[in-house]
Amino acid sequence: MPTVQAITRAPSPPTTTLGYALFATRWLQAPLYFGLVAAQGVYVYKFFNELWSLIVRCITGQATETYVMLAVLKLVDVVMIANLLIMVIVGGYETFVSRIGLQGHRDQPEWLSHVNSNVLKVKLATAIVGISSVHLLQMFVDVHHTSRHSLLWGTVIHMAFIVSAAILAYMSGPMAAQAERAHQPSHRSQQHADEDSPPEEDSPPERVRIPAQREEAPSAEARLRAAGFPARKLLEDFDAGHLRSFDREAVARLGKLDFVVARRNVVFVGPTGTGKTHLATGLGVRACQAGHRVLFATAGEWAARLAKAQADGRLDEELRRLDTCPLLIVDEVGYLPFDADTSQLFFRLVAHRYERGSLIVTGDRPLERWDEVFGGPAAPAMVDRLAHHAEIVRLEGDSYRTRRATAEWAG
């Protein structure tokens, strides 16, 4: 039966040219950020000028305790404003103008790896509250020379900053959740059917259960609990000292989670104990914090889940339910061989997720050797779909656990 392909109309050249021209106007903001760099230089001069005055007065014995406290608070104020400038310069340029290309840099700020407009606004609001706190503390330290009118209005303005920052932080959660739902396929009718159906006995392992669909905008903590991680590990805590080969730039790029939005895959390949599960969990935790639903399970647990769904005659339904999770993590591929029937189930999962959702897979052998793990003819077709839109990260080195145990024994 012939297949019918959808016809996609390409935008007309004038429309495309106009869109590119409008998008290119973002470069008009570049001089503004360089102007802020000059302003930061002014604050550096102001800092050392104030510091020199403090040192001179302390040496000559003219500095009272109140003066020292006020001078130090003034230095702290200058530093906090300079930090605010750095956040605006680097984060604003990265968000609204162009990527700077700091991936893999050892001094890349943690917040910049997943920066977006919401994160940037919340961090700026928090920095402003901190600066306002220092100003208010200066007024209370020098209370004898500060009028009650100034104290009153300083307190009111500070509380207004706090309330504004709290409201902005509260609003950023629903906005992130709304962005997540915009990237998920619509299966409302299927979700309602799943809600009305009674729970089944002999449910699959707890670590791979679907989050409750009644929760319209689950919190980050709820997403982390529902993901089923064996332990919560962060990308920032990954120790690559035991590895001989490690692509830091690739991992930093993946930490931005663009692959989840683009529905691409990630494959971590390496010997046992090189940190594949840590990296997969770290990406999953960050995705939960960014508003995405994630499910984590080992290859054996996924095999049991899919086999039960097939035995119950609801494999297609199960695959559709998994579409509500933009990211699935399949850990420990290769440790146990699978027969032809189980291999077909994994092929169904990979084929269904193809260009529909993201997969993170960890394994001890490269994709070209997956025929050693998956029996039958399914392995080549599965590898073809998995690797088509995938970032493959290889880890080479000795086992972290063995090395640590050996070091402890030697000690």
C-alpha positions as a Markdown table, in Angstrom:
| # | Residue | x | y | z |
|---|---|---|---|---|
| 1 | Met | 0.0 | 0.0 | 0.0 |
| 2 | Pro | 1.6 | 3.3 | -1.0 |
| 3 | Thr | 2.5 | 5.7 | 1.7 |
| 4 | Val | 1.3 | 9.3 | 1.8 |
| 5 | Gln | 3.8 | 11.9 | 2.7 |
| 6 | Ala | 2.9 | 15.2 | 4.2 |
| 7 | Ile | 3.9 | 18.2 | 2.0 |
| 8 | Thr | 5.7 | 20.9 | 3.9 |
| 9 | Arg | 5.7 | 24.3 | 2.2 |
| 10 | Ala | 9.0 | 26.1 | 2.5 |
| 11 | Pro | 8.8 | 29.7 | 3.4 |
| 12 | Ser | 9.1 | 32.1 | 0.5 |
| 13 | Pro | 12.5 | 33.8 | 0.0 |
| 14 | Pro | 11.3 | 37.3 | 1.0 |
| 15 | Thr | 9.8 | 36.0 | 4.2 |
| 16 | Thr | 13.0 | 34.1 | 5.0 |
| 17 | Thr | 15.2 | 37.0 | 4.2 |
| 18 | Leu | 13.1 | 39.4 | 6.4 |
| 19 | Gly | 13.2 | 36.9 | 9.3 |
| 20 | Tyr | 17.0 | 36.5 | 9.1 |
| 21 | Ala | 17.4 | 40.3 | 8.9 |
| 22 | Leu | 15.2 | 40.8 | 12.0 |
| 23 | Phe | 17.1 | 38.0 | 13.8 |
| 24 | Ala | 20.5 | 39.7 | 12.9 |
| 25 | Thr | 19.4 | 42.9 | 14.7 |
| 26 | Arg | 20.3 | 41.1 | 18.0 |
| 27 | Trp | 23.9 | 42.2 | 17.3 |
| 28 | Leu | 22.9 | 45.7 | 18.0 |
| 29 | Gln | 22.9 | 44.7 | 21.7 |
| 30 | Ala | 26.6 | 43.7 | 21.5 |
| 31 | Pro | 28.0 | 47.2 | 22.1 |
| 32 | Leu | 25.7 | 47.6 | 25.1 |
| 33 | Tyr | 27.4 | 44.6 | 26.8 |
| 34 | Phe | 30.8 | 46.0 | 26.0 |
| 35 | Gly | 29.7 | 49.3 | 27.6 |
| 36 | Leu | 28.9 | 47.3 | 30.8 |
| 37 | Val | 32.4 | 45.9 | 30.6 |
| 38 | Ala | 33.7 | 49.5 | 30.8 |
| 39 | Ala | 31.3 | 50.2 | 33.7 |
| 40 | Gln | 32.8 | 47.2 | 35.5 |
| 41 | Gly | 36.3 | 48.7 | 35.0 |
| 42 | Val | 34.9 | 51.9 | 36.8 |
| 43 | Tyr | 33.8 | 49.7 | 39.7 |
| 44 | Val | 37.3 | 48.1 | 39.9 |
| 45 | Tyr | 38.8 | 51.5 | 40.2 |
| 46 | Lys | 36.3 | 52.5 | 42.8 |
| 47 | Phe | 36.9 | 49.4 | 44.8 |
| 48 | Phe | 40.7 | 49.9 | 45.1 |
| 49 | Asn | 40.2 | 53.6 | 45.7 |
| 50 | Glu | 38.0 | 52.8 | 48.7 |
| 51 | Leu | 40.4 | 50.1 | 49.9 |
| 52 | Trp | 43.4 | 52.4 | 49.8 |
| 53 | Ser | 41.5 | 55.0 | 51.8 |
| 54 | Leu | 40.6 | 52.4 | 54.4 |
| 55 | Ile | 44.2 | 51.2 | 54.7 |
| 56 | Val | 45.6 | 54.7 | 55.0 |
| 57 | Arg | 43.1 | 55.7 | 57.8 |
| 58 | Cys | 43.8 | 52.5 | 59.6 |
| 59 | Ile | 47.5 | 53.0 | 59.5 |
| 60 | Thr | 47.3 | 56.7 | 60.7 |
| 61 | Gly | 44.9 | 55.7 | 63.5 |
| 62 | Gln | 42.0 | 57.8 | 62.1 |
| 63 | Ala | 39.6 | 54.8 | 61.5 |
| 64 | Thr | 36.9 | 54.2 | 64.1 |
| 65 | Glu | 35.1 | 50.9 | 64.4 |
| 66 | Thr | 32.0 | 52.4 | 62.7 |
| 67 | Tyr | 34.1 | 53.7 | 59.9 |
| 68 | Val | 35.7 | 50.4 | 59.3 |
| 69 | Met | 32.4 | 48.6 | 59.2 |
| 70 | Leu | 30.9 | 51.1 | 56.8 |
| 71 | Ala | 34.0 | 51.0 | 54.6 |
| 72 | Val | 34.0 | 47.2 | 54.5 |
| 73 | Leu | 30.2 | 47.2 | 53.7 |
| 74 | Lys | 30.9 | 49.6 | 50.9 |
| 75 | Leu | 33.6 | 47.3 | 49.5 |
| 76 | Val | 31.1 | 44.4 | 49.7 |
| 77 | Asp | 28.5 | 46.5 | 47.9 |
| 78 | Val | 30.9 | 47.3 | 45.1 |
| 79 | Val | 31.8 | 43.6 | 44.7 |
| 80 | Met | 28.1 | 42.6 | 44.6 |
| 81 | Ile | 27.3 | 45.1 | 42.0 |
| 82 | Ala | 30.3 | 43.9 | 39.9 |
| 83 | Asn | 29.0 | 40.4 | 40.3 |
| 84 | Leu | 25.6 | 41.6 | 39.0 |
| 85 | Leu | 27.4 | 43.2 | 36.0 |
| 86 | Ile | 29.2 | 39.9 | 35.2 |
| 87 | Met | 25.9 | 38.0 | 35.4 |
| 88 | Val | 24.2 | 40.5 | 33.0 |
| 89 | Ile | 27.2 | 40.7 | 30.7 |
| 90 | Val | 27.9 | 37.0 | 30.3 |
| 91 | Gly | 24.4 | 35.6 | 30.9 |
| 92 | Gly | 22.6 | 38.3 | 28.9 |
| 93 | Tyr | 25.0 | 38.0 | 25.9 |
| 94 | Glu | 24.7 | 34.2 | 25.9 |
| 95 | Thr | 20.9 | 34.3 | 26.2 |
| 96 | Phe | 19.9 | 37.1 | 23.8 |
| 97 | Val | 22.9 | 37.7 | 21.4 |
| 98 | Ser | 25.1 | 34.7 | 20.7 |
| 99 | Arg | 26.7 | 31.7 | 22.5 |
| 100 | Ile | 30.1 | 32.4 | 23.8 |
| 101 | Gly | 31.4 | 28.9 | 23.4 |
| 102 | Leu | 32.6 | 28.2 | 27.0 |
| 103 | Gln | 31.6 | 24.5 | 26.9 |
| 104 | Gly | 34.4 | 22.5 | 28.4 |
| 105 | His | 36.1 | 25.5 | 30.0 |
| 106 | Arg | 37.2 | 24.5 | 33.5 |
| 107 | Asp | 36.0 | 27.9 | 34.9 |
| 108 | Gln | 32.6 | 27.9 | 33.3 |
| 109 | Pro | 30.0 | 29.1 | 35.9 |
| 110 | Glu | 27.6 | 26.4 | 36.9 |
| 111 | Trp | 24.6 | 28.6 | 36.3 |
| 112 | Leu | 25.7 | 29.4 | 32.8 |
| 113 | Ser | 25.4 | 25.7 | 31.7 |
| 114 | His | 21.6 | 25.9 | 31.9 |
| 115 | Val | 21.0 | 29.6 | 31.6 |
| 116 | Asn | 17.8 | 30.9 | 30.1 |
| 117 | Ser | 15.8 | 34.1 | 30.4 |
| 118 | Asn | 13.8 | 32.9 | 33.4 |
| 119 | Val | 16.9 | 31.7 | 35.3 |
| 120 | Leu | 18.7 | 34.9 | 34.5 |
| 121 | Lys | 15.8 | 37.1 | 35.7 |
| 122 | Val | 15.6 | 35.2 | 39.0 |
| 123 | Lys | 19.3 | 35.4 | 39.6 |
| 124 | Leu | 19.3 | 39.1 | 38.9 |
| 125 | Ala | 16.4 | 39.7 | 41.3 |
| 126 | Thr | 18.3 | 37.7 | 44.0 |
| 127 | Ala | 21.4 | 39.8 | 43.4 |
| 128 | Ile | 19.5 | 43.0 | 43.7 |
| 129 | Val | 18.0 | 41.8 | 47.0 |
| 130 | Gly | 21.5 | 41.2 | 48.2 |
| 131 | Ile | 22.7 | 44.6 | 47.2 |
| 132 | Ser | 19.7 | 46.2 | 48.9 |
| 133 | Ser | 20.4 | 44.3 | 52.1 |
| 134 | Val | 24.0 | 45.7 | 52.2 |
| 135 | His | 22.6 | 49.2 | 51.7 |
| 136 | Leu | 20.1 | 48.8 | 54.4 |
| 137 | Leu | 22.7 | 47.4 | 56.8 |
| 138 | Gln | 24.9 | 50.4 | 56.1 |
| 139 | Met | 22.0 | 52.7 | 57.1 |
| 140 | Phe | 21.5 | 50.8 | 60.4 |
| 141 | Val | 25.2 | 50.7 | 61.2 |
| 142 | Asp | 25.3 | 54.5 | 60.7 |
| 143 | Val | 21.9 | 55.0 | 62.4 |
| 144 | His | 23.0 | 58.1 | 64.3 |
| 145 | His | 23.6 | 59.9 | 61.0 |
| 146 | Thr | 20.5 | 58.5 | 59.2 |
| 147 | Ser | 17.1 | 60.1 | 59.5 |
| 148 | Arg | 14.1 | 58.0 | 60.4 |
| 149 | His | 12.5 | 59.0 | 57.0 |
| 150 | Ser | 15.5 | 57.4 | 55.2 |
| 151 | Leu | 15.4 | 54.3 | 57.4 |
| 152 | Leu | 11.6 | 53.8 | 56.8 |
| 153 | Trp | 11.8 | 54.2 | 53.1 |
| 154 | Gly | 15.0 | 52.1 | 52.9 |
| 155 | Thr | 13.2 | 49.2 | 54.7 |
| 156 | Val | 10.1 | 49.6 | 52.5 |
| 157 | Ile | 12.1 | 49.5 | 49.3 |
| 158 | His | 14.1 | 46.5 | 50.5 |
| 159 | Met | 10.9 | 44.6 | 51.3 |
| 160 | Ala | 9.5 | 45.5 | 47.9 |
| 161 | Phe | 12.6 | 44.0 | 46.3 |
| 162 | Ile | 12.2 | 40.8 | 48.3 |
| 163 | Val | 8.5 | 40.5 | 47.4 |
| 164 | Ser | 9.3 | 41.1 | 43.7 |
| 165 | Ala | 12.0 | 38.5 | 43.7 |
| 166 | Ala | 9.7 | 35.9 | 45.4 |
| 167 | Ile | 7.0 | 36.5 | 42.9 |
| 168 | Leu | 9.4 | 36.2 | 40.0 |
| 169 | Ala | 10.8 | 33.0 | 41.3 |
| 170 | Tyr | 7.3 | 31.6 | 41.9 |
| 171 | Met | 6.3 | 32.5 | 38.3 |
| 172 | Ser | 9.4 | 30.9 | 36.7 |
| 173 | Gly | 8.2 | 27.4 | 37.7 |
| 174 | Pro | 4.9 | 27.5 | 35.8 |
| 175 | Met | 6.6 | 29.1 | 32.9 |
| 176 | Ala | 9.1 | 26.3 | 32.7 |
| 177 | Ala | 6.4 | 23.7 | 33.0 |
| 178 | Gln | 4.4 | 25.4 | 30.2 |
| 179 | Ala | 7.5 | 25.3 | 28.0 |
| 180 | Glu | 7.8 | 21.6 | 28.7 |
| 181 | Arg | 4.2 | 20.9 | 27.8 |
| 182 | Ala | 4.7 | 22.8 | 24.5 |
| 183 | His | 7.4 | 20.3 | 23.5 |
| 184 | Gln | 5.4 | 17.2 | 24.4 |
| 185 | Pro | 3.1 | 15.4 | 22.0 |
| 186 | Ser | -0.6 | 15.6 | 22.8 |
| 187 | His | -2.2 | 12.5 | 24.1 |
| 188 | Arg | -4.9 | 13.9 | 26.3 |
| 189 | Ser | -7.5 | 11.2 | 25.3 |
| 190 | Gln | -5.0 | 8.5 | 26.1 |
| 191 | Gln | -4.2 | 10.1 | 29.4 |
| 192 | His | -7.8 | 10.3 | 30.5 |
| 193 | Ala | -8.3 | 6.6 | 29.5 |
| 194 | Asp | -5.3 | 5.8 | 31.7 |
| 195 | Glu | -6.7 | 7.7 | 34.6 |
| 196 | Asp | -10.1 | 6.0 | 34.5 |
| 197 | Ser | -8.6 | 2.5 | 34.2 |
| 198 | Pro | -8.1 | 0.6 | 37.5 |
| 199 | Pro | -4.6 | -0.1 | 38.7 |
| 200 | Glu | -3.2 | -3.4 | 37.5 |
| 201 | Glu | -1.7 | -6.0 | 39.8 |
| 202 | Asp | 1.9 | -7.0 | 39.5 |
| 203 | Ser | 2.8 | -3.5 | 38.5 |
| 204 | Pro | 6.2 | -2.9 | 36.9 |
| 205 | Pro | 9.2 | -2.0 | 39.1 |
| 206 | Glu | 8.8 | 1.1 | 41.2 |
| 207 | Arg | 11.8 | 2.9 | 39.5 |
| 208 | Val | 10.1 | 3.0 | 36.1 |
| 209 | Arg | 6.5 | 4.1 | 37.0 |
| 210 | Ile | 4.8 | 6.8 | 35.1 |
| 211 | Pro | 4.3 | 10.1 | 37.0 |
| 212 | Ala | 0.7 | 10.8 | 37.9 |
| 213 | Gln | -1.1 | 12.5 | 35.1 |
| 214 | Arg | -3.5 | 14.4 | 37.4 |
| 215 | Glu | -0.6 | 16.6 | 38.5 |
| 216 | Glu | -0.8 | 19.5 | 36.1 |
| 217 | Ala | 2.5 | 21.1 | 36.9 |
| 218 | Pro | 4.6 | 18.9 | 39.2 |
| 219 | Ser | 7.4 | 20.4 | 41.2 |
| 220 | Ala | 11.0 | 19.7 | 40.5 |
| 221 | Glu | 11.1 | 17.5 | 43.7 |
| 222 | Ala | 8.1 | 15.5 | 42.5 |
| 223 | Arg | 9.7 | 14.9 | 39.1 |
| 224 | Leu | 12.9 | 13.8 | 40.8 |
| 225 | Arg | 11.1 | 11.3 | 43.0 |
| 226 | Ala | 9.0 | 10.0 | 40.0 |
| 227 | Ala | 12.1 | 9.6 | 37.9 |
| 228 | Gly | 13.4 | 6.6 | 39.9 |
| 229 | Phe | 17.1 | 7.5 | 40.1 |
| 230 | Pro | 19.1 | 5.0 | 42.1 |
| 231 | Ala | 20.8 | 8.0 | 43.7 |
| 232 | Arg | 20.8 | 11.8 | 43.0 |
| 233 | Lys | 24.1 | 12.6 | 41.4 |
| 234 | Leu | 25.0 | 16.0 | 39.8 |
| 235 | Leu | 27.1 | 16.7 | 36.8 |
| 236 | Glu | 29.2 | 19.2 | 38.9 |
| 237 | Asp | 30.2 | 16.3 | 41.3 |
| 238 | Phe | 31.6 | 14.1 | 38.5 |
| 239 | Asp | 35.3 | 13.2 | 39.1 |
| 240 | Ala | 37.0 | 12.6 | 35.8 |
| 241 | Gly | 40.5 | 12.2 | 37.4 |
| 242 | His | 40.4 | 8.4 | 36.9 |
| 243 | Leu | 39.7 | 8.6 | 33.2 |
| 244 | Arg | 42.3 | 8.6 | 30.5 |
| 245 | Ser | 39.9 | 10.1 | 27.9 |
| 246 | Phe | 36.9 | 12.3 | 28.7 |
| 247 | Asp | 35.2 | 14.8 | 26.4 |
| 248 | Arg | 34.4 | 17.7 | 28.9 |
| 249 | Glu | 33.1 | 19.9 | 26.1 |
| 250 | Ala | 30.5 | 17.3 | 25.0 |
| 251 | Val | 29.2 | 16.8 | 28.5 |
| 252 | Ala | 29.0 | 20.6 | 29.1 |
| 253 | Arg | 27.1 | 21.0 | 25.9 |
| 254 | Leu | 24.7 | 18.2 | 26.9 |
| 255 | Gly | 24.2 | 19.9 | 30.2 |
| 256 | Lys | 22.4 | 22.7 | 28.4 |
| 257 | Leu | 19.7 | 20.1 | 27.7 |
| 258 | Asp | 19.3 | 21.2 | 24.1 |
| 259 | Phe | 19.2 | 17.5 | 23.1 |
| 260 | Val | 16.0 | 17.0 | 25.1 |
| 261 | Val | 14.2 | 19.8 | 23.3 |
| 262 | Ala | 15.5 | 18.6 | 19.9 |
| 263 | Arg | 14.5 | 15.0 | 20.8 |
| 264 | Arg | 18.0 | 13.7 | 20.2 |
| 265 | Asn | 19.8 | 10.8 | 22.0 |
| 266 | Val | 22.9 | 10.4 | 24.1 |
| 267 | Val | 25.0 | 7.2 | 24.4 |
| 268 | Phe | 27.7 | 6.8 | 27.1 |
| 269 | Val | 30.1 | 4.0 | 26.2 |
| 270 | Gly | 32.9 | 2.8 | 28.5 |
| 271 | Pro | 34.1 | 0.0 | 30.8 |
| 272 | Thr | 32.5 | -0.7 | 34.2 |
| 273 | Gly | 33.1 | 2.0 | 36.8 |
| 274 | Thr | 34.0 | 4.9 | 34.5 |
| 275 | Gly | 31.0 | 7.0 | 35.5 |
| 276 | Lys | 28.4 | 6.4 | 32.8 |
| 277 | Thr | 25.6 | 6.0 | 35.3 |
| 278 | His | 26.7 | 9.2 | 37.1 |
| 279 | Leu | 26.7 | 11.2 | 34.0 |
| 280 | Ala | 23.3 | 9.8 | 32.8 |
| 281 | Thr | 21.8 | 10.5 | 36.3 |
| 282 | Gly | 23.3 | 14.0 | 36.3 |
| 283 | Leu | 21.7 | 14.9 | 33.0 |
| 284 | Gly | 18.4 | 13.4 | 34.2 |
| 285 | Val | 18.5 | 15.4 | 37.5 |
| 286 | Arg | 19.2 | 18.6 | 35.6 |
| 287 | Ala | 16.3 | 17.8 | 33.1 |
| 288 | Cys | 13.9 | 17.3 | 36.1 |
| 289 | Gln | 15.1 | 20.6 | 37.5 |
| 290 | Ala | 14.4 | 22.3 | 34.1 |
| 291 | Gly | 10.8 | 21.1 | 34.0 |
| 292 | His | 11.1 | 17.8 | 32.1 |
| 293 | Arg | 9.7 | 14.4 | 33.1 |
| 294 | Val | 12.3 | 11.7 | 33.2 |
| 295 | Leu | 12.3 | 7.9 | 33.8 |
| 296 | Phe | 15.4 | 6.0 | 34.8 |
| 297 | Ala | 15.7 | 2.2 | 34.8 |
| 298 | Thr | 18.3 | -0.5 | 33.9 |
| 299 | Ala | 18.1 | -2.4 | 30.7 |
| 300 | Gly | 16.8 | -5.4 | 32.6 |
| 301 | Glu | 14.0 | -3.4 | 34.2 |
| 302 | Trp | 13.0 | -1.9 | 30.9 |
| 303 | Ala | 12.9 | -5.4 | 29.4 |
| 304 | Ala | 10.7 | -6.7 | 32.2 |
| 305 | Arg | 8.3 | -3.7 | 31.9 |
| 306 | Leu | 8.0 | -4.1 | 28.1 |
| 307 | Ala | 7.6 | -7.9 | 28.3 |
| 308 | Lys | 4.7 | -7.5 | 30.8 |
| 309 | Ala | 3.0 | -4.9 | 28.7 |
| 310 | Gln | 3.2 | -7.2 | 25.7 |
| 311 | Ala | 1.9 | -10.2 | 27.7 |
| 312 | Asp | -1.1 | -8.0 | 28.8 |
| 313 | Gly | -1.7 | -6.9 | 25.2 |
| 314 | Arg | -1.0 | -3.3 | 25.9 |
| 315 | Leu | 2.5 | -2.7 | 24.4 |
| 316 | Asp | 1.3 | 0.0 | 22.0 |
| 317 | Glu | -0.5 | 1.7 | 24.9 |
| 318 | Glu | 2.6 | 1.6 | 27.1 |
| 319 | Leu | 4.8 | 3.1 | 24.4 |
| 320 | Arg | 2.3 | 6.0 | 24.0 |
| 321 | Arg | 2.2 | 6.5 | 27.7 |
| 322 | Leu | 6.0 | 6.9 | 27.7 |
| 323 | Asp | 5.6 | 9.8 | 25.3 |
| 324 | Thr | 4.6 | 11.9 | 28.3 |
| 325 | Cys | 8.3 | 11.7 | 29.4 |
| 326 | Pro | 10.6 | 13.7 | 27.1 |
| 327 | Leu | 13.6 | 11.8 | 28.5 |
| 328 | Leu | 14.1 | 8.0 | 29.2 |
| 329 | Ile | 17.3 | 6.6 | 30.6 |
| 330 | Val | 18.3 | 3.0 | 29.8 |
| 331 | Asp | 21.2 | 2.0 | 32.1 |
| 332 | Glu | 23.7 | -0.9 | 31.9 |
| 333 | Val | 23.1 | -2.1 | 28.3 |
| 334 | Gly | 25.5 | -5.0 | 27.7 |
| 335 | Tyr | 25.8 | -6.6 | 31.1 |
| 336 | Leu | 23.1 | -9.2 | 30.4 |
| 337 | Pro | 22.4 | -10.7 | 26.9 |
| 338 | Phe | 18.8 | -10.6 | 25.6 |
| 339 | Asp | 17.0 | -13.2 | 23.5 |
| 340 | Ala | 15.4 | -12.4 | 20.1 |
| 341 | Asp | 12.0 | -11.6 | 21.6 |
| 342 | Thr | 13.4 | -9.1 | 24.2 |
| 343 | Ser | 15.5 | -7.6 | 21.4 |
| 344 | Gln | 12.4 | -7.0 | 19.4 |
| 345 | Leu | 10.8 | -5.2 | 22.4 |
| 346 | Phe | 13.8 | -2.9 | 22.7 |
| 347 | Phe | 13.6 | -2.2 | 19.0 |
| 348 | Arg | 10.0 | -1.3 | 19.4 |
| 349 | Leu | 11.0 | 1.2 | 22.2 |
| 350 | Val | 13.8 | 2.8 | 20.2 |
| 351 | Ala | 11.8 | 2.9 | 17.0 |
| 352 | His | 8.8 | 4.5 | 18.8 |
| 353 | Arg | 11.0 | 7.1 | 20.4 |
| 354 | Tyr | 12.8 | 8.0 | 17.1 |
| 355 | Glu | 12.4 | 11.7 | 16.6 |
| 356 | Arg | 9.6 | 11.7 | 19.2 |
| 357 | Gly | 11.6 | 11.7 | 22.5 |
| 358 | Ser | 15.1 | 11.5 | 23.8 |
| 359 | Leu | 16.9 | 8.5 | 25.1 |
| 360 | Ile | 20.1 | 8.3 | 27.3 |
| 361 | Val | 21.7 | 4.9 | 27.0 |
| 362 | Thr | 24.8 | 3.6 | 28.9 |
| 363 | Gly | 26.7 | 0.5 | 27.9 |
| 364 | Asp | 30.0 | -1.2 | 28.2 |
| 365 | Arg | 30.5 | -1.8 | 24.5 |
| 366 | Pro | 30.2 | 0.4 | 21.4 |
| 367 | Leu | 27.1 | 0.4 | 19.2 |
| 368 | Glu | 28.7 | -1.7 | 16.5 |
| 369 | Arg | 29.0 | -4.6 | 19.0 |
| 370 | Trp | 25.4 | -4.5 | 20.1 |
| 371 | Asp | 24.8 | -7.7 | 18.2 |
| 372 | Glu | 26.6 | -9.4 | 21.0 |
| 373 | Val | 23.9 | -8.2 | 23.4 |
| 374 | Phe | 20.7 | -8.3 | 21.4 |
| 375 | Gly | 19.9 | -11.6 | 19.7 |
| 376 | Gly | 18.0 | -11.8 | 16.4 |
| 377 | Pro | 18.0 | -9.3 | 13.5 |
| 378 | Ala | 16.8 | -6.4 | 15.6 |
| 379 | Ala | 20.2 | -5.0 | 16.6 |
| 380 | Pro | 21.3 | -3.3 | 13.3 |
| 381 | Ala | 17.9 | -1.6 | 12.9 |
| 382 | Met | 17.9 | -0.5 | 16.5 |
| 383 | Val | 21.4 | 0.9 | 16.3 |
| 384 | Asp | 20.6 | 2.8 | 13.1 |
| 385 | Arg | 17.7 | 4.6 | 14.7 |
| 386 | Leu | 19.4 | 5.2 | 18.0 |
| 387 | Ala | 22.6 | 6.6 | 16.5 |
| 388 | His | 21.0 | 8.7 | 13.8 |
| 389 | His | 20.4 | 11.7 | 16.1 |
| 390 | Ala | 22.8 | 10.9 | 18.9 |
| 391 | Glu | 25.8 | 12.3 | 20.8 |
| 392 | Ile | 28.1 | 9.4 | 21.6 |
| 393 | Val | 30.5 | 10.0 | 24.5 |
| 394 | Arg | 33.2 | 7.5 | 25.1 |
| 395 | Leu | 34.8 | 7.1 | 28.6 |
| 396 | Glu | 38.2 | 5.4 | 28.8 |
| 397 | Gly | 39.9 | 4.5 | 32.1 |
| 398 | Asp | 40.0 | 2.3 | 35.1 |
| 399 | Ser | 37.1 | 1.6 | 37.4 |
| 400 | Tyr | 36.6 | 4.5 | 39.8 |
| 401 | Arg | 35.3 | 2.1 | 42.5 |
| 402 | Thr | 38.2 | -0.4 | 42.1 |
| 403 | Arg | 40.7 | 2.5 | 42.1 |
| 404 | Arg | 39.2 | 4.0 | 45.2 |
| 405 | Ala | 39.0 | 0.6 | 47.0 |
| 406 | Thr | 42.7 | 0.0 | 46.1 |
| 407 | Ala | 43.7 | 3.4 | 47.4 |
| 408 | Glu | 41.8 | 2.9 | 50.7 |
| 409 | Trp | 43.4 | -0.6 | 51.1 |
| 410 | Ala | 46.9 | 0.8 | 50.5 |
| 411 | Gly | 46.2 | 3.6 | 52.9 |
